[in-house]
Amino acid sequence: RVDARPLEELLRAGRLPVVAPIAIELASGAARLLNTNADTAAGEIAAALGASQLVFLTDVEGVLDADRRLLPRLSAVEARALIASGVAAGGMIPKLEAAVRAASAGCATRIVDGTKPGALAAVLSGASGGTTVEA
């Protein structure tokens, strides 16, 4: 569960929140800190904030099909199928799961090669590239 209020307050104040993906587990009356997957946290935060866009910067050009070709667009159903078939593996699985979660809240997600100079600026200015995951 994400409490979006502190983030919304920071955004309203013109601040850019930087979030460490730490969760708290309350069990037997004791609190324990948990290291949460950053991709999972990003998807949940995007959904809680009602974000219009979520961008994952990674070290590959985007989501690839079984023949290692870039898939420029995916629906949530297609993303789940890539995971179920084993085509999406390793670190791409939590990115796609987070993208599906964000998409369920109306947030488009882009997965792009963040090793390229200016990758984030290009995405935010509307340039093509990478993979877009939508509901």
PyMOL commands that set and color helices and strands:
alter all, ss='L'
color gray80, all
select helices_A, chain A and resi 5-12+38-49+76-85+92-104+119-124
alter helices_A, ss='H'
color red, helices_A
select strands_A, chain A and resi 22-27+30-35+53-58+73-75+108-113+131-134
alter strands_A, ss='S'
color yellow, strands_A
deselect
rebuild
show_as cartoon
